[in-house]
Amino acid sequence: MAIKKAKPKGTNPCLGRQAFNPFLPGNEYIPDGEPRLFGDRVYLYGSHDRFGAPFFCVNDYVCWSASAEDLRHWRYEGVIYRKKADPWNRLGLRLLFAPDVVQGRDGRYYLYYAFDFMGVMGVAVSDTPCGAFRFYGHVRYPGGAVWGRRKGDSFPFDPGVLVDDDGRVYLYSGFYCRVPAIATGGRRLRFEGGYVLELEQDMVTIKRPQRLLFPKKGPGSFRNHEFFEASSIRKYEGKYYFVYSSRRNHELCYAVSDSPTEGFVYGGTLVSNGDIRGDGPPGSKRAEAARADNYMGNNHGGMLALKGDYYIFYHRHTNQSSYSRQACAEKLSRNPDGSFRQAEMTSCGLNGGPLAGKGQYEARIACSLRTRDGTGRYDGWNPRGRLKGHPYFTQDKKEGNPDARQYIAHMGDEATAGFKYFRLENLKRIKATLRGRAEGCLWIYGDDACRQVLARIPVQSRDSAWKAFYGEAKAPEGISPLYFVYRGRGQVDFLDFTLE
């Protein structure tokens, strides 16, 4: 049965203009993004969060796509697979976690998914990259036993799939933390790191059994960046690139090999959603939060090679929780030896360069958000104010409302929202749309050390209505970040700003 393609939720701000991070509409929540190039379009597959939800991935899978010629413009492809389509989930009680999609040798497209912590890997199939997908089967042994049901099986989780040049099919999977047996129906599975197994040409039957490829500790593990989850695999220029989330959780790392089943060497960090840079042993959560430039949480994404350029897709967190995450992407830079440098979090990820130094911008595209004491970490829901007084991204209407707008809430004294980068030219004035009970100033700087003052906007607000505040600006021409720092009494919500 075909799936009716629902209308997009809101207007994509990228269409006809520039690209920002997050690059989908402000009321769309797609984490765990896997970019796949099929034909002349790039398709984004991911989990589907819901604003204000009490847990991860409560919505059905949808797809967005963009022309390979222009990653600034993304098109909504609709719902491609519903969680109730799997016969083991007719009531829809199990949730669709991070998926992956590959094209088989038969020309059809295969979607791999795991139901939350059930410990089963499902497969759906479609004749087109954007569905609708229909249930195909569960990854199984030749005798019919479902993978994840046998004693000694590894825990099926976060599939990454590779169809190699010779047609062989490899499935990567794994999870760091041990899931209680009650969650997997009493089965005691293995949680030793990341595994690989080979599938038959039918894309669902195991040909060669699981093999531990990325141990989470001990010999063979990647010290200080050990495997945690989020398997993602690509083959570019004869090399196999494995992207994963390390035990630091906020970073995506990669390993590279000449073989899909052995010999992977740690390559480095590709991106951190706290924008924590540099190496060394991970510190405490509090120490990392003090170093971070943005609020951290789990991370998952994939690599894309396109016309000689490379990108890393990842997600950020909103609404003070891990359950409303949004898709972001950054362009990667390579070293002369072919290795990748860590990407900086920016507001202009897929834009192909800095944003224009004139015009209106939503505050939701801030790539840096923090207080005077640093940031914090989202490890689930925050119902008791664990980060009370901290600023955060949120929206002004409930899930599903096409008129919902995102903004930054609760910017108190010394709270900072940073935006990178703009091509400034003849900047004369900056307007900021704010609300709240506050009296102070919004200072705008051209550097994160608050040395280069570009503008100062007096703020006096006493109600919940949005109001425009202005300040004269003077800035040198060229490429620059913009850091908005509120200083004063009370707190302000920050909707947007205009460069004039």
Secondary structure, 3 states (H helix, E strand, C coil): CCCCCCCCCCCCCCCCCCCCCCCCCCCCCCCCCEEEEECCEEEEECCCCCCCCCCCCCCCEEEEEEECCCCCCEEEEEEEECHHHCHHHCCCCCCECCCEEEECCCCCEEEEEEECCCCCEEEEEECCCCCCCEEEEECECCCCCECCCCCCCECCCCCEEEECCCCCEEEEEEECCCCCHHHHCCCCCECCEEEEEEECCCCCEEEEEEEEEEECCCCCCCCCCCEEEEEEEEEECCEEEEEEEECCCCEEEEEEECCCCCCCEEEEEEEECCCCCCCCCCCCHHHHHHHCCCCECCCCCCEEEECCEEEEEEEEECCCCCCCEEEEEEEECECCCCCECCCCCCCCCCCCCCEECCEEEEHHHCCEEEECCECCECCCCCCCCCCCCCCEEEECCCCCCCCCCEEEEEECCCCEEEEEEEEECCCCEEEEEEEEEEEEEEEEECCCCCCCEEEEEEEEEEEEEEEEEEEEECCCCEEEEEEEEEEEEECEEEEEEEEC
